[in-house]
Structure formats: structure tokens, C-alpha cells
Amino acid sequence: MKIKSICESGLPASRIRCISVVIFTLHPNSHGIQMRSTCENACILPVPKYLCMIRNSATSALRTPLPGHFYRDEDLYRRMKQEVFLPSWQFAFGPESRLPANQVRPFTLLPGYLDEPMLQTSDEHGAAHLFANVCTHRGNLLVRKAGPCKHLVCPYHGRRFSLAGQCQSQPGLGAVPDFPAQEDHLHHTETSTWGGLTFARILPGMPFTDWINPIQERVGFLPLDTLVHAPEMSHEYKVKANWALYVENYLEGLHIPFVHPALRDALDLTAYPVETTGYTVLQTGLAREHEPSFTLPPTHPDHGKRIYAWYFWLFPNLMLNFYPWGLSLNLVQPAGPMKSRIQFVTYRFAGVEGGPHTHALHDTELEDESIVETVQAGVRSSLYKPGRMVPGWEDGILHFHQLLIRHLAL
């Protein structure tokens, strides 16, 4: 197969010294594409064979509506906390953090951004609860360390609560007739659990079922109740880039041939489906012949395909990556207009062997960090104007941007 393209210098006509015709010749049994030029002075460069994986059938393309300053604007960064993150579902904890009866555990929801002090409890009946870890008297942090507990007593003025959050007493208010009232009980945080994972949100927003159902429909057949935490494969990374740039990088596979050599060799990128729906984007990675794949039930929408992985993004900042060996959960945590923390939490299906070496996910993450940080440096340029998106490959980014615009009313 031969493909001809005209390469021009971009200079005014009076200064163009040559127009060369570069001929690409693909040899199926070779390791790349051979190039030769009609111009004697042209530079001949090897072109990797993996470029053939990228489809070139688009006849039109859209531009992102987000300008470069979006990724460094401090006012927008503060607005997103109230209008995007507080009403959204956030990963709170996994099955490894379940508590036995009469236990408590304080933690912070999305530290460094939301910074919401939370309190997880398991009462005497083993029922799980999640509250704001704030005393309803004067706002003191109620619990400061995890451990056994039969009731909660504020260390500031002695207000007492049950592990179910009911205010029981307050020194000095014993004779007040309407005490305790509803406002005196601990503030419950809205929670939902799916696949052993617990999610929480602070303000009303999208229904949980609308948010999670696309994932349930695809992976509900998996033994999610057997997921076991793999701490040796769980890490936290600091990235010098806006959180949205990290999400955008995740939402497209166009960069895989250029940035991730190991992943490029594992996936069949000649077909890389991207599906957008509601608050979710799904990218489906198809396995090459030598790579492991899922065993799918006959009624599954992907039956007949060799699925290497399902890469789910859930608005605004959660990734659930399902592999035959388990789940890699990635939580993108804003840490400043141009800083992020990425939490990798890994789970294996109990009794399932195989999976990547510890360094495999780590190496892919470092490759992503490097490219995202250089993009952050680039979009700071006063001359940057968003280019056209590649249809199919970058549909997930446009979907993400549309959701941001809707929530921020931009």
C-alpha cells in the first residue's frame, strides 16, 4: 500500500525552496513504514508501523470549547469545588475498610480540595454509618483516631452521641425541654455501595443509579464481592498539572501508540471503541492473541470479542479499570489549579491468578504523568488555541467538557 502526501514548508510562496512528495510504503512483514522523498535535501525518517492502527476516516471534527486558561484559572478552580465536586459522588473507601461492630474510623473525603472531615462507624448491631466528623455543638472534630468505641464523646465540651449518630446528652443542657432536637444529631452523609466500594456525596446531585448503572450493565457478571485489596500495587502520585488535563489524557486512546509502548503491544488498537452516556465514558481495550481476556456470558454485549480491559470514567474524577485479574481504581484529586494527586487503589479477584507485575501499572502512570505535565506547560502559552478533536478517538474528552460546561454554566 502506498500513500502520497504533499509536505510544504509553510513559508510565503516567494520563499518556498521546495515542495517534496513523501511516499509511504507499508510492507506487511516489516517492522515499520519505509519513507522516501522526491526532494534531495529532505530528511528521511523511519515511521513506526503502529501508526497504521490509527483510523483516518474522519470527514469533520469539533473543537473543544474549553480555552487554555481553564487549566490554570484560580476562580474556576474554586467554583468547581462547589458546583462540580460537592454534588458529585466520590469514592470514600473499599471493602478493606469495613468495620466490625463498635468500631470508628475518621478520614478526610478528597483531602486537599473538599477536605471534608468524615466519620465511619459500625454500631453495636454492625450497621454501617457515615457522618460529618463534626460535633453539632461548637464544630470540634469529634474523633481523631480509629479504634474500638461504644459511644462518641466530644473532647471539647462533652457532648455525647451513639454510634448511630444520635445525640444523647450535653453537659449543662439537661433541663432544656426540646433537647436533643434533630439538629443536634450528627449529620448523615449520603452514601451508596456498589461492588464492595462505598461512595459519598456532600450536596444533592445526580442519582447514584444513573451514575453507576452503565458499569453494572457491563461488569455485573464479575465476582465483585470477592475483590481483595492489593496494597503492594496501590500507590499515590503527585502530578504537576490540572486535574482535568489528567482526566482528558485518560479519556482518549489516541496517545497510546506514542506514549505507552507496553500497552500498545498488548492492545489491538485497530479497533478501540469509545462509548459516551450520561455521566460515563467507556473505552474498551481489545486483547491481542497472546494476551489474557475475559470469559463472557453469551448474553453479554461484548460476547465474541477478546476483551483485554474495560476502562470506565465516571464524572468527574473516578476511573474504574476492570481486567480479568481484578480492578484498578484511579481517583484524581485536585490539589491546586495546576497540581493533582492520583490515588491508585488495586483489587484482585480472590483465587484468580495472573495480572500485571507491580511495575506495569506504575510504568504506565509515570508515562502519563510525563506527558500531562508537558501539556500543562503548553496550554499556559498565550498563543495556544484548542485544536480540532479526532472523532471516535477523542469523543470522551468532548463528553467530559460538555458535562463541565453544564455544571459550571459556562
Residue pairs with C-beta under 8 A, 6 or more apart in sequence:
1 25
1 26
2 23
2 24
2 25
2 26
3 23
3 24
3 26
4 21
4 22
4 23
4 24
5 21
5 22
5 24
6 19
6 21
7 19
7 20
7 21
7 22
7 42
8 16
8 19
9 15
9 16
9 17
9 18
18 39
18 41
18 42
19 39
20 37
20 38
20 39
20 42
21 37
21 38
21 39
22 35
22 36
22 37
22 42
23 35
23 36
23 37
23 38
24 33
24 34
24 35
24 47
25 33
25 34
25 35
25 36
26 33
26 49
26 52
27 34
30 49
31 49
32 46
32 47
32 48
32 49
33 46
33 47
33 48
33 49
33 51
33 52
34 46
35 44
35 45
35 46
35 47
36 44
37 44
48 257
50 257
50 264
50 269
51 257
52 270
53 257
53 269
53 270
54 254
54 257
54 269
54 393
55 270
55 392
55 393
58 390
58 391
58 392
60 391
61 388
61 389
61 390
61 391
62 388
62 389
62 391
62 398
63 386
63 387
63 388
63 389
64 386
64 389
64 397
64 398
64 401
65 386
65 401
65 405
65 410
66 244
66 386
66 401
66 404
66 405
67 386
68 379
68 380
68 381
68 384
68 385
68 386
70 76
70 242
70 244
71 241
71 242
71 244
71 245
71 337
71 338
71 376
71 379
71 380
72 242
72 337
72 338
72 379
72 380
73 337
74 337
76 408
77 334
77 336
77 337
79 408
80 334
80 404
80 408
81 113
81 114
81 334
83 407
83 408
83 409
84 316
84 404
84 407
84 408
85 110
85 113
85 114
85 316
85 317
85 334
86 114
86 201
86 202
86 203
87 201
87 202
87 203
87 204
87 205
87 206
87 407
88 201
88 205
88 206
88 315
88 316
88 317
89 192
89 199
89 200
89 201
89 205
89 206
89 208
89 211
89 314
89 318
90 109
90 110
90 114
90 199
90 200
90 201
90 317
90 318
91 197
91 198
91 199
91 318
91 329
91 331
91 345
92 107
92 109
92 118
92 120
92 130
92 191
92 198
92 199
92 200
93 107
93 120
93 197
93 198
94 196
94 197
94 198
94 227
94 229
94 329
94 345
94 347
95 196
95 197
95 227
95 228
95 229
95 347
96 228
96 229
97 105
97 120
97 198
98 122
98 128
99 105
99 120
99 121
99 122
99 128
100 122
100 126
101 122
101 123
101 124
101 125
101 126
102 122
102 123
102 124
102 148
102 149
102 150
102 163
103 121
103 122
103 146
103 147
103 148
103 149
104 119
104 120
104 121
104 122
104 143
104 146
104 147
104 149
104 152
104 163
105 119
105 120
105 121
105 146
106 117
106 118
106 119
106 120
106 133
106 141
106 142
106 143
106 144
106 145
106 146
107 118
107 120
108 115
108 116
108 117
108 118
109 115
109 116
109 118
109 200
109 202
110 116
110 333
110 334
111 333
112 333
112 334
112 335
112 341
113 333
113 334
113 335
114 202
116 132
116 202
117 132
117 133
117 134
117 141
118 130
118 131
118 132
118 133
118 189
118 200
119 130
119 131
119 132
119 133
119 142
119 143
119 186
120 128
120 129
120 130
121 128
121 129
121 130
121 131
121 149
121 152
121 163
121 164
121 165
122 128
122 129
122 163
123 129
123 162
123 163
123 164
124 150
124 163
127 164
129 163
129 164
129 165
129 188
130 188
130 189
130 191
130 198
130 200
131 165
131 186
131 187
131 188
131 189
132 186
132 187
132 189
133 141
133 142
133 143
134 140
134 141
134 142
134 186
134 187
135 141
135 142
135 154
135 156
135 157
135 159
136 159
136 167
136 183
136 184
136 185
136 186
136 187
137 154
137 156
137 157
137 159
137 170
138 156
138 157
140 154
140 155
140 156
140 157
142 152
142 154
142 161
142 186
143 149
143 152
144 155
149 163
150 163
151 160
151 161
151 162
151 163
151 168
152 160
152 161
152 162
152 163
152 186
153 159
153 160
153 161
154 160
157 170
157 171
158 170
158 171
159 167
159 169
159 170
159 171
160 167
160 168
160 169
160 170
161 167
161 168
161 185
161 186
162 168
165 185
165 186
165 188
166 180
166 185
166 186
167 180
167 184
167 185
167 186
168 180
169 180
170 179
170 180
170 184
173 179
189 200
189 201
189 202
190 200
190 201
190 204
191 198
191 199
191 200
192 198
192 199
192 208
192 212
193 199
194 208
194 212
194 215
194 216
195 224
195 225
195 227
196 224
196 225
196 227
197 329
199 208
206 279
206 315
210 278
210 279
211 278
211 279
211 280
211 314
211 315
212 314
214 277
214 278
214 280
214 282
214 312
215 280
215 312
215 314
215 320
217 301
218 282
218 301
218 302
218 310
218 312
219 310
219 322
221 296
221 297
221 300
222 322
222 349
223 349
223 350
226 349
226 350
226 351
227 326
227 327
227 347
227 348
227 349
227 350
228 347
228 348
228 349
228 350
229 345
229 346
229 347
230 326
230 346
230 347
230 348
232 358
233 328
233 344
233 346
233 358
233 361
234 344
234 345
234 346
235 344
235 362
235 365
236 341
236 342
236 343
236 344
237 341
237 342
237 344
237 365
237 369
238 335
238 339
238 340
238 341
238 342
239 246
239 339
239 340
239 341
239 342
239 369
239 372
239 373
240 338
240 339
240 373
240 376
241 338
241 339
241 340
241 369
241 372
241 373
241 375
241 376
242 334
242 337
242 338
242 339
242 340
242 376
243 317
243 332
243 333
243 334
243 335
243 340
244 400
244 404
245 372
245 375
245 376
245 379
246 332
246 340
246 342
246 368
246 372
247 313
247 316
247 317
247 332
247 400
248 397
248 400
249 255
249 368
249 371
249 372
249 375
250 311
250 313
250 319
250 330
250 368
251 281
251 283
251 313
251 394
251 396
251 397
251 399
251 400
252 274
252 390
252 393
252 394
252 396
252 397
253 267
253 269
253 272
253 274
253 283
253 285
253 393
254 390
254 393
254 394
255 371
256 263
256 264
256 267
256 269
257 264
257 269
259 367
259 368
259 371
260 364
260 367
260 368
262 360
262 363
262 364
263 364
265 288
266 285
266 287
266 288
266 291
266 308
267 285
267 286
267 287
267 288
267 291
267 308
268 286
268 287
268 288
268 306
268 308
271 286
272 283
272 284
272 285
272 286
272 393
273 282
273 283
273 284
274 281
274 282
274 283
274 392
274 393
274 395
274 396
275 281
275 282
275 283
275 284
276 282
276 395
276 396
276 399
279 314
279 315
279 403
280 312
280 313
280 314
280 315
281 312
281 313
281 395
281 396
281 399
281 400
282 310
282 311
282 312
282 313
283 310
283 311
283 396
284 302
284 305
284 307
284 309
284 310
284 311
285 307
285 308
285 309
285 310
285 311
286 305
286 306
286 307
286 308
287 293
287 306
287 307
287 308
288 308
289 306
291 306
291 308
292 308
292 324
292 325
292 354
293 306
293 307
293 308
293 324
294 302
294 307
294 324
296 302
296 303
296 304
296 305
296 307
297 303
308 323
309 321
309 322
309 323
310 321
310 322
311 319
311 321
312 319
312 320
312 321
312 322
313 319
313 396
313 400
314 320
315 400
315 403
316 403
316 404
317 331
317 332
317 333
317 334
318 329
318 330
318 331
318 332
319 328
319 329
319 330
319 331
319 332
320 327
320 329
321 327
321 328
321 329
321 330
323 355
323 356
324 352
324 354
324 355
325 348
325 349
325 352
325 353
325 354
325 355
325 356
326 346
326 347
326 348
326 349
326 352
326 355
327 346
327 347
328 344
328 345
328 346
328 347
328 361
329 343
329 344
329 345
329 346
329 347
330 342
330 343
330 344
330 345
331 342
331 343
331 345
332 340
332 342
333 340
333 341
333 342
333 343
334 340
335 341
338 376
342 365
342 369
344 361
344 365
346 361
348 355
378 384
389 395
389 397
389 398
404 410
